[in-house]
Amino acid sequence: MAGVLDGVDQRTQLAGHNRFELLLFKLAGRQRFGINVFKVQEVIQCPSLTQIPNSHSVICGVAHLRGRTIPVLDLSMAIGLRPLPAEGVRYVIVTEYNRTVQGFLVSSVDRIINIGWAEVKGPPAGMGRGAYLTAVTEVDKELIEVIDVEKIMKEVIGGQEDASAEAIDSGISGAGDRVLVVDDSLVARNQVKRVCNQLGVECLLLKDGEEAWQHLCQLIDQGVDIARYYAMIISDVEMPRMDGYTLAIKIKQEPEMKNVYLILHTSLSGVFNSSMVQKVGANEFLAKFDPDSLVKTIQHQLQAYHEKYGLQQNGA
């Protein structure tokens, strides 16, 4: 897979056009799965792994790569399939999610495809692995399953769920305020909701950009002032049907929506996102998932929102 990530600069041009590139791979069977190329740092043949006592059963061990040590997860086990065989050629997809670097063990890596988010749908109801999927798409008349990595990371790696008391400014209440949360991952939606609940903020949770856009257009048709109605919109980037970059562009180009405060909250990491915030017109980028950083960002905007509309700190 040498050179699989060559031309990243060209790939950044896809963002904002509701397109992305998907790295296809296989686990314990013929089914092909996909992962967004922007989350992939490199693909390597599986090196020798050091076993870690008392670690999660999904963690095969740790790999030592160019001076850093990363956990390697058996992605097949993580989604409820049989473990990958210990013998034979295996590959590790090295990724950066939610401010951490980890490797996912797979049996083979296929190719990279360029695809539109409009061609990606939510997982069909009743799929056996549905709990671990955020989306599906069709390539060469075959169903490709896009895995909910955030759910896997939460189950295996864990992490802080609530914002700490030290991070919360007790002088800024969100009681009576509304926030629109857009994310295709149920885990991610609930993580944001949990932090908002700590502030008393009312949340509407939607699962992709298309659903959010339709909702906002309905409010406009009802004569609602979007920037007044929602203190902010917190949107993921990587979503089926309409991604967060495209949603941001549409919102900021719509005169009756453009003044709403829009935060792109995503597990896609790197300096690329900072430039994309300006390109698509979003107000802020925040990497997932650090509840203390999220609560500070939300409260900072709540304070500005209250001042702009002359509201008391209880949202009255």
Secondary structure, DSSP 8 states (H G I E B T S, - for coil): -TTTTTTHHHHGGGTTTTEEEEEEEE-SSS-EEEEEGGGEEEEEE----B--TT--TTEEEEEEETTEEEEEEEHHHHTTS----SSS--EEEEEEETTEEEEEEESEEEEEEEEEGGG-B---TT-TTGGGEEEEEEETTEEEEEE-HHHHHHHHT----S--GGGS-TT---TT-EEEEE-S-HHHHHHHHHHHHHHT-EEEEESSHHHHHHHHHHHHHTT--HHHH-SEEEE-SS-SSS-HHHHHHHHHHSTTTTTS-EEEEES--STHHHHHHHHHT-SEEEES--HHHHHHHHHHHHHHHHHHTT--TT--
